[in-house]
Structure formats: structure tokens, C-alpha cells
Amino acid sequence: MRIWFDVLTPKQVVFFEPMARRLRRRHDVLCTSRRYGEATGLARIRGFGLRVVGRHGGGDRAKKLLASAERARLLIGPVRRFGPDATVSCCSPEAARVSFGLGVRHYAFTDAPHATAAMRLTVPLLHKVMVPWVVPKSDLTRFGIAARDVIQYRAIDGAQTVMRRAARTRALPVTRGKKTILVRPVEEEAAYVSGARPILPAIRELCAIEGAQVLVLARYRPQLERLRAGAPRGARVVEMSFDGKHLLENADLFVGSGGTMTSEAALLGVPTISFDAVPNHYERYVVRAGLAVRARGPRAIGAAARRLLASPRSAHRARAARARASMVDPYDVLARAIGIAR
């Protein structure tokens, strides 16, 4: 078969990379992306070849629209020349539009039905959509796909991404002998985020913990500059120029918004705090399973951090190992859906 992957975010890089590598043993695979620093940067670190077509539109609605429309136009030529039998994405609007226009079946993974803008633009055009079992089918059928075309599977995306080998191409900006707290702010430019709580007060609380160092992993250049301007002494703000798993493996505590890195940290057995900026099913799962704790305010985050840093790491690792062992490989789910041998 000829299979086209459209890979748009850092999470999608690490989620789709092992699938694309396995499929390339027997099939022709095209992997596209867009100019988006975190995704293309991580792909370079991991040696995952992506053909960059178009760009990310940023936070402005008009610029998002223009970037998406231009990217769809630019994709038509290379995709038509490749001639895919199937498209695979995480609900890429451009992949949906181009696949529909060219008559290609589009199979998508998603664990983010709360991203309603992307869901409205993609779900009605999908052949099949594959979702973690913690996501009810009704979360997808409300966007216009039949329940029979929603495939639930027992895994969350973090379980797939933490199984990969970490790329250790750069020395980490941490001091030995100190407890490392890794903080991941919310994705402010995403269309589904509004009214997120400020992270700086929580960072100040974390910096007050004796013997700890705080590493803040910014998402975009404007966010990087804003956090560097306001962060207290004791916090180091860096860009995503590292493999996230490498950072997590060296963290004593992770504080995240409830997104992808929150579930990855939890499933690696890293003591994890979610400040739940964008409520979602997999954040609720890791909290309910005891893999992470939820703390929303700065003082609550500081108190939870002190408690978790003092707890035995072995208990976190054991819970995470049991959770990972109960989950399936999404590659097998994809292979069955598109009808190829596993």
C-alpha cells in the first residue's frame, strides 16, 4: 500500500514515528508536516524524515485560516503524485480536505474531542476514527460520524510515546544534586484553549522549595520570552530543543497542564501534577488511576509538589508499569483498520 501520514505536532512525531518505520518495511510511506518549530525540531532530533509543506498559523484566527487554506493548496501536488491508498493523521484539517478532494480514505487517531474546531473540520470527512477507550463514542458522533466508524482501543497516546527510545543528543540544563521539577505550560495558541490560568504564580511557589531546581519547557517564542521576563530566580526557561522523554527520565517531578506530557510523565512513573488547564478524558484517567494528582492553584501545586518529592519513586513506577501492561499497541489498531498484515 501507499500510506500518507500528516504529522503536525511534537506528540504526533513520537506517536507516528514507530508506525511509519514499521510500515516502510513493506509499504510506501509519505510523511508530511508544516513549519512548526517544536514538531520539525523534534523530528530532526529523532531522525524522522518529514516533508515540510506550509506553516503553522499561530494564535490569530485569520492567520490560522490563511495558513490552513494555503497548506491544503500546497499539499495537493505532492499527495496526488504520491497517490496514497490511505491517509493517516491525528485529525489534520488539511489532510481531511485534501484526502476528501482526491478520493482517499482518511483514518485518524484522536484523544482530543475537546478540540472542537479541528473535530468539526475533519470528523465528518473521516473513513474511520480511532480513540482511546476512555473517550465515549458520543464525543465523536456529535461531529457527524457514525458510531460504527468510531474504533475504541485500550490505550492512551502517552503509553505509545513513552515506549520509544529517547534521543539524548544534548546535555540537559540541570544541576546534579538537586531535585528537578519540569514544568510544561498550556498550549496557549491552540484553538481550544481560552482563559487558561497564569503559570508564573505556580512557578514562584515551586522555586521556593528548598533543594529543587525548576525547568520550564516553553512552547512558542512569544511564550518563551514572556516566561523569561517574568520567571523568578531559580527557574530556567528553555525551548523544546530536547527529546521530551529524555527530560522526563531526568525529572523528579512533572507539572503539566493535563495534556500529552502529563500522561507521558504519569505513565513513565514520574511523580506528576496536573493543573488541568484543558479538561480531557485522559487527564481524568491518569488522576483516577492514581498515576497523577490534580492541583489547580499555585499554593495547591506547591503543597502537592512537596508531598510528591518526599514520596518513594518506586510506588509511582510500579503503578505506571501496571497501567502500561494493560494497554494495546495502536499500530495493531491501525493495521486492522486499513486492512494490512501486522
C-alpha positions as CSV (number, residue, x, y, z in Angstrom):
1,M,0.0,0.0,0.0
2,R,0.9,3.7,-0.3
3,I,0.2,5.4,3.0
4,W,0.4,9.2,3.7
5,F,0.9,10.4,7.3
6,D,0.3,14.1,8.1
7,V,2.3,14.8,11.2
8,L,1.6,18.2,12.8
9,T,2.7,18.3,16.5
10,P,5.5,17.0,18.7
11,K,3.1,14.4,20.1
12,Q,2.3,13.2,16.6
13,V,6.0,13.0,15.8
14,V,6.6,10.4,18.5
15,F,3.2,8.7,18.1
16,F,3.5,8.2,14.3
17,E,7.3,7.6,14.0
18,P,7.2,3.9,15.1
19,M,4.2,3.3,12.9
20,A,5.8,4.8,9.8
21,R,9.1,2.9,10.4
22,R,7.3,-0.4,10.6
23,L,5.1,0.3,7.6
24,R,8.1,1.3,5.5
25,R,9.4,-2.3,5.7
26,R,6.6,-3.4,3.3
27,H,4.8,-0.3,2.1
28,D,5.5,3.1,0.6
29,V,5.1,5.9,3.1
30,L,5.0,9.7,2.7
31,C,5.2,11.8,5.9
32,T,4.4,15.5,5.7
33,S,4.4,18.2,8.3
34,R,4.4,22.0,8.5
35,R,6.8,24.7,9.6
36,Y,6.3,24.5,13.3
37,G,9.4,24.7,15.5
38,E,8.6,22.0,18.1
39,A,7.4,19.3,15.7
40,T,10.0,19.7,13.0
41,G,12.7,20.3,15.6
42,L,11.9,17.1,17.4
43,A,11.7,15.2,14.1
44,R,15.3,16.3,13.4
45,I,16.5,15.2,16.8
46,R,14.9,11.8,16.3
47,G,16.0,11.4,12.6
48,F,12.4,11.1,11.5
49,G,12.2,12.4,7.9
50,L,9.3,14.8,7.2
51,R,8.5,16.7,4.1
52,V,7.6,20.2,5.3
53,V,4.6,21.7,3.5
54,G,3.1,25.0,4.6
55,R,3.3,26.6,8.1
56,H,1.6,26.9,11.5
57,G,-0.8,29.9,11.6
58,G,-0.1,31.0,15.2
59,G,-2.8,32.3,17.5
60,D,-4.7,34.7,15.3
61,R,-7.9,33.3,13.8
62,A,-7.4,34.9,10.4
63,K,-3.8,33.8,10.2
64,K,-4.8,30.3,11.1
65,L,-7.4,30.3,8.3
66,L,-4.9,31.6,5.7
67,A,-2.2,29.2,6.7
68,S,-4.6,26.2,6.6
69,A,-6.0,27.2,3.2
70,E,-2.6,27.7,1.7
71,R,-1.2,24.5,3.2
72,A,-4.1,22.5,1.7
73,R,-3.4,24.0,-1.7
74,L,0.3,23.2,-1.4
75,L,-0.3,19.6,-0.4
76,I,-2.4,18.7,-3.5
77,G,0.6,18.4,-5.8
78,P,2.9,16.1,-3.8
79,V,0.0,14.0,-2.4
80,R,-1.5,13.5,-5.9
81,R,1.9,12.5,-7.3
82,F,2.4,10.0,-4.4
83,G,-1.1,8.5,-4.9
84,P,-1.9,7.2,-1.4
85,D,-4.3,4.4,-0.8
86,A,-4.9,5.7,2.8
87,T,-4.3,8.9,4.8
88,V,-3.4,8.7,8.5
89,S,-3.4,11.7,10.8
90,C,-4.5,13.0,14.2
91,C,-7.4,14.9,12.7
92,S,-5.4,17.2,10.4
93,P,-7.9,19.6,8.7
94,E,-5.7,19.9,5.6
95,A,-5.3,16.1,5.3
96,A,-9.0,15.8,5.6
97,R,-9.8,18.3,2.9
98,V,-7.1,17.1,0.5
99,S,-8.0,13.4,1.1
100,F,-11.7,14.1,0.5
101,G,-11.0,16.0,-2.6
102,L,-8.7,13.3,-4.0
103,G,-10.9,10.4,-3.0
104,V,-8.5,8.9,-0.5
105,R,-9.8,7.1,2.7
106,H,-8.7,9.0,5.8
107,Y,-8.1,7.2,9.1
108,A,-7.5,9.4,12.1
109,F,-6.5,8.9,15.7
110,T,-7.6,11.4,18.3
111,D,-7.7,11.7,22.1
112,A,-8.8,15.3,22.0
113,P,-12.6,15.6,21.1
114,H,-12.4,18.9,23.1
115,A,-10.5,20.4,20.2
116,T,-13.9,21.2,18.6
117,A,-12.5,23.3,15.8
118,A,-10.4,20.5,14.4
119,M,-13.1,17.9,15.0
120,R,-15.7,19.9,13.0
121,L,-13.3,20.3,10.1
122,T,-12.2,16.6,10.0
123,V,-14.5,14.1,11.6
124,P,-17.4,14.3,9.1
125,L,-14.8,13.5,6.3
126,L,-13.1,10.5,8.0
127,H,-13.5,6.9,7.0
128,K,-12.6,5.7,10.5
129,V,-11.6,7.5,13.7
130,M,-9.6,5.6,16.4
131,V,-9.9,6.8,20.0
132,P,-8.8,5.6,23.5
133,W,-11.4,3.6,25.3
134,V,-11.8,6.4,27.9
135,V,-13.3,8.6,25.2
136,P,-17.1,7.8,24.7
137,K,-18.2,7.3,21.1
138,S,-20.7,10.0,21.6
139,D,-17.9,12.6,21.8
140,L,-17.2,11.8,18.1
141,T,-20.6,11.0,16.7
142,R,-21.8,14.5,17.6
143,F,-19.5,15.8,14.9
144,G,-21.1,13.8,12.2
145,I,-19.5,10.3,12.0
146,A,-21.4,7.0,12.5
147,A,-20.8,5.1,15.7
148,R,-19.8,2.0,13.7
149,D,-16.9,4.1,12.3
150,V,-15.5,5.0,15.8
151,I,-13.0,2.4,16.9
152,Q,-12.2,2.4,20.6
153,Y,-9.0,0.7,21.8
154,R,-7.5,0.2,25.2
155,A,-4.5,2.6,25.3
156,I,-3.9,6.3,25.6
157,D,-1.4,8.0,23.4
158,G,1.1,8.5,26.2
159,A,1.5,4.7,26.5
160,Q,2.8,4.5,22.9
161,T,5.1,7.5,23.1
162,V,6.9,6.5,26.3
163,M,7.9,3.1,24.9
164,R,10.2,4.7,22.3
165,R,13.9,5.2,22.8
166,A,14.8,8.7,24.0
167,A,17.1,10.7,21.8
168,R,19.9,12.0,24.0
169,T,21.6,14.4,21.6
170,R,22.0,17.4,24.0
171,A,23.2,17.7,27.6
172,L,20.3,18.7,29.9
173,P,20.3,22.2,31.5
174,V,20.1,20.8,35.1
175,T,22.4,20.8,38.1
176,R,23.3,17.5,39.6
177,G,22.4,17.0,43.3
178,K,19.2,19.0,43.1
179,K,15.6,17.8,42.6
180,T,14.5,18.7,39.1
181,I,10.9,20.0,38.7
182,L,9.9,20.1,35.0
183,V,7.0,22.4,34.1
184,R,5.1,22.4,30.9
185,P,2.8,25.5,30.4
186,V,-0.5,25.2,28.5
187,E,-0.6,25.4,24.7
188,E,-2.0,29.0,24.6
189,E,-2.2,29.2,20.8
190,A,-4.4,26.2,20.4
191,A,-7.9,27.0,19.2
192,Y,-9.5,25.0,22.1
193,V,-7.7,27.0,24.9
194,S,-9.3,30.0,26.4
195,G,-8.9,31.6,29.9
196,A,-6.0,29.4,31.0
197,R,-4.7,30.1,34.5
198,P,-1.4,32.0,34.6
199,I,1.5,29.7,35.3
200,L,4.0,32.2,36.8
201,P,2.5,32.2,40.3
202,A,2.8,28.4,40.4
203,I,6.4,28.6,39.2
204,R,7.2,31.0,42.1
205,E,5.7,28.5,44.5
206,L,7.9,25.7,43.1
207,C,11.0,27.8,43.2
208,A,10.5,28.3,46.9
209,I,11.0,24.5,47.5
210,E,14.4,24.0,49.1
211,G,16.9,21.9,47.2
212,A,14.8,22.0,44.0
213,Q,15.5,23.4,40.5
214,V,12.7,24.4,38.2
215,L,13.0,23.8,34.4
216,V,10.2,25.4,32.4
217,L,9.6,24.0,28.9
218,A,8.1,26.8,26.8
219,R,6.1,26.1,23.6
220,Y,6.5,29.1,21.4
221,R,8.9,32.0,21.1
222,P,6.4,34.6,22.4
223,Q,5.7,32.3,25.4
224,L,9.4,31.7,25.9
225,E,10.1,35.5,26.0
226,R,7.1,36.2,28.3
227,L,8.1,33.5,30.8
228,R,11.8,34.5,30.8
229,A,10.7,38.1,31.6
230,G,8.5,37.1,34.5
231,A,10.1,33.9,35.9
232,P,11.7,34.2,39.4
233,R,15.4,33.5,40.1
234,G,15.7,29.7,40.3
235,A,13.6,29.0,37.3
236,R,15.2,28.2,33.9
237,V,13.0,28.7,30.9
238,V,14.1,26.7,27.8
239,E,12.7,25.9,24.3
240,M,11.7,22.4,23.2
241,S,15.1,21.6,21.7
242,F,15.3,18.3,23.6
243,D,13.5,15.0,23.3
244,G,10.7,15.2,25.9
245,K,11.3,11.7,27.1
246,H,14.9,12.5,27.8
247,L,13.7,15.4,30.0
248,L,11.1,13.3,31.8
249,E,13.6,10.5,32.5
250,N,15.7,13.0,34.4
251,A,12.8,14.8,36.2
252,D,12.0,14.2,39.9
253,L,8.6,15.8,39.4
254,F,6.5,16.9,36.4
255,V,3.9,19.7,36.5
256,G,1.7,20.0,33.4
257,S,-1.5,21.4,32.0
258,G,-3.2,18.0,31.7
259,G,-2.1,17.4,28.0
260,T,0.2,14.9,26.3
261,M,3.3,15.3,28.5
262,T,1.2,15.0,31.6
263,S,0.0,11.5,30.6
264,E,3.5,10.6,29.4
265,A,5.1,11.6,32.7
266,A,2.4,9.7,34.6
267,L,2.9,6.5,32.5
268,L,6.7,6.7,33.0
269,G,6.3,6.7,36.7
270,V,7.4,10.3,37.2
271,P,5.5,11.9,40.1
272,T,3.0,14.1,38.2
273,I,0.8,17.1,39.0
274,S,-1.9,18.2,36.5
275,F,-3.2,21.8,36.8
276,D,-6.0,20.7,34.4
277,A,-6.0,23.7,32.1
278,V,-7.9,21.9,29.4
279,P,-10.1,19.2,31.0
280,N,-10.0,16.0,28.9
281,H,-10.6,12.2,29.3
282,Y,-7.0,11.0,29.5
283,E,-6.2,13.6,32.2
284,R,-9.2,12.3,34.2
285,Y,-7.9,8.7,33.6
286,V,-4.4,9.3,35.0
287,V,-5.8,11.1,38.0
288,R,-8.4,8.4,38.7
289,A,-5.9,5.7,38.3
290,G,-3.6,7.3,40.8
291,L,-0.9,8.0,38.2
292,A,-1.1,11.8,38.7
293,V,-2.6,14.3,41.2
294,R,-4.7,17.3,40.3
295,A,-3.9,20.7,41.8
296,R,-5.2,23.9,40.2
297,G,-4.0,26.8,42.3
298,P,-0.4,27.9,42.9
299,R,-0.5,27.0,46.7
300,A,-2.1,23.7,46.0
301,I,0.6,22.9,43.3
302,G,3.3,23.9,45.8
303,A,1.9,21.7,48.5
304,A,1.4,18.7,46.2
305,A,5.0,19.1,44.9
306,R,6.5,19.0,48.3
307,R,4.4,15.9,49.1
308,L,5.3,14.1,45.9
309,L,9.0,14.9,46.1
310,A,9.1,13.3,49.5
311,S,7.3,10.1,48.4
312,P,9.1,6.9,47.3
313,R,9.6,6.8,43.5
314,S,9.2,3.0,43.4
315,A,5.5,3.2,44.1
316,H,4.9,5.6,41.1
317,R,6.9,3.3,38.8
318,A,5.0,0.2,39.8
319,R,1.6,1.8,39.2
320,A,2.8,3.1,35.8
321,A,4.2,-0.3,34.8
322,R,0.8,-2.0,35.6
323,A,-1.1,0.6,33.6
324,R,1.2,0.3,30.6
325,A,1.0,-3.5,30.6
326,S,-2.8,-3.3,30.3
327,M,-2.7,-1.3,27.1
328,V,-2.5,-2.4,23.4
329,D,-0.3,-1.1,20.6
330,P,-2.1,1.5,18.4
331,Y,-0.2,0.2,15.4
332,D,-2.2,-3.0,15.5
333,V,-5.4,-1.0,15.7
334,L,-4.3,1.0,12.6
335,A,-3.2,-2.2,10.7
336,R,-6.6,-3.8,11.2
337,A,-8.5,-0.7,10.2
338,I,-6.7,-0.2,6.9
339,G,-6.5,-4.0,6.2
340,I,-2.8,-4.8,6.2
341,A,-0.9,-7.6,7.9
342,R,0.6,-6.7,11.3
